[in-house]
Amino acid sequence: MTANIEEHELKDRLSLIENMIAEGRRTTESWGWTFVLWGVAYYVAIAWSALDPQHFWAWPVTMIAASVLTGVLASRNRHKRPGTTLGRAMMAIWTAMGISTFTLMLSLGISGRLDLHIAVAIVGTMLGTANATSSIILKWKMQFACAVVWWTATVASLFSSESLAGAEFLVAIFFCQIAFGIYGMICESRKRRASGTGQEAFHA
């Protein structure tokens, strides 16, 4: 009798963990637009820097604008979807990564000690770490693939020419920010439609 109770409790706990992971992944998918937004912001900052190499404020201004826009859109999103513990944990990971990257890149840019190789290595390492941490918690292979792409770009940037390092960074942004963000948005849309269809069938 005791063994049956313990087995039942174990199954309940495993089911709870699986539900939390699934909900965490759905939450991350619902934030897919932020990946796209920041991917576009990176492209804008890169283009601005290329057009005006002496303008060291290209990255700070673009990143601040992206942060403000993210905050405004996120505040609306929170009202539509209640937060979860795992969702808040994911948000903490990405917020900490964003603040760390912004602080370091701003300091390097103002001091004049930032070059393209170091920039790609820093951003690639931090984004790779954030994606890997999130993917391990959520058991999401697609996001771990993004981490591998960022780490690859990091290593390649330190052993290639400046122009090639820039191209590698642009490719990583496309696949790991824009493409992955769109993928997350599509997954969320499909699940939302499936959920709506299920509810309609239930009420019918």
Buried (B, 14 or more C-beta within 10 A) or exposed (E): EEEEEEEEEEEEEEEEEEEBBBBBBBBBBBBBBBBBBBBBBBBBBBEBBEEEEEEBBBBBBBBBEBBEBBEEEEEEBEEEEEEBEBBEBBBEBBEEBBEBBBEBBBEBBEEEEBEBBBBBBBBBBBBBBBBBBBBEBBEBEBBBBBBBBBBBBBEBBEEBEEEEBBBBBBBBBBBBBBBBBBBBBEBBEEBEEEEEEEEEEEEE
